[in-house]
């Protein structure tokens, strides 16, 4: 009976001992991504696209406001059918402008996803390579996952990931 208890205790102690030998690492991907040349270029491209959309929205808003002011100035002197037609034109303009804003927002989201996907892939590949080289079980990314406590046993590999990507 004692032999069985000793064997069972050894079976439980073995995984705990193996866990004590495990190494864990952490990093902050935001510190890496923001200095990657690919990110800087993607951000500049997205900013340029955003400016184009903003310029177009401003242009159409100004055009709408001009037509609206003209309509208000003439509304009392216009025959009813012409006034109704111009109101309808203004409503159509407002709807087109709203639709354009929605389309622009969706296009910007898609462009951001498309631009960031290869950057995250490259970063994830570097994290995996560093994790394997360091012989760690896990690399926790503090920018993507909230971790309330990190012990001193965990290795910060942020600098090593930067080095793997050729970033100083």
Residue, then its C-alpha position, 0 to 999 in steps of 0.5 A: x500500500x505504501x508503495x502505491x502511495x509513493x508511486x502516485x506521489x511520484x507521478x504527481x511530483x514529476x509534472x510539478x518538477x517539470x513545470x518548475x523547469x519551464x521557462x516563460x517569456x513576455x514582450x510588448x508588441x507595441x514597442x516593436x510594431x511602432x518602430x517597424x519600417x513596414x508599420x511606418x509606411x503603412x501608417x503614412x499610406x493610411x494617413x494619406x488615404x484618410x486625408x483624401x476621404x476627409x477632403x472629399x467629405x469636406x467638399x461634398x459638405x460644402x457643396x451641400x451647405x451652399x445648395x442649402x443656403x441657396x434654397x433657403x434664400x429662394x424658398x419663399x419665392x419658388x413655386x411649390x413643385x420646384x421647392x419640393x424638387x430642390x428639397x428632394x435633391x437636398x435630401x438625396x445629396x445628404x443621403x449620398x453623403x452619409x452613404x459615402x461616409x459609411x463606405x469610406x469608414x469601411x474602406x479605411x477599416x479594410x485598408x488598415x486590416x490589409x496593411x497590418x496583416x503582413x506586419x503582424x505575421x512578420x512580428x509573430x514569426x519573429x516572436x516564434x523564432x525568439x521563443x524557440x531560440x530561448x527555449x521558452x514554453x510561452x511568450x506572453x504579449x503584454x500589448x495583446x493580453x492583459x496580464x496582471x502579474x509577471x514574476x521575475x522568472x519570466x524573461x522579457x524578450x522584446x529587445x530580442x524580437x526587435x533584434x531578430x527583425x533588425x530593429x535597434 
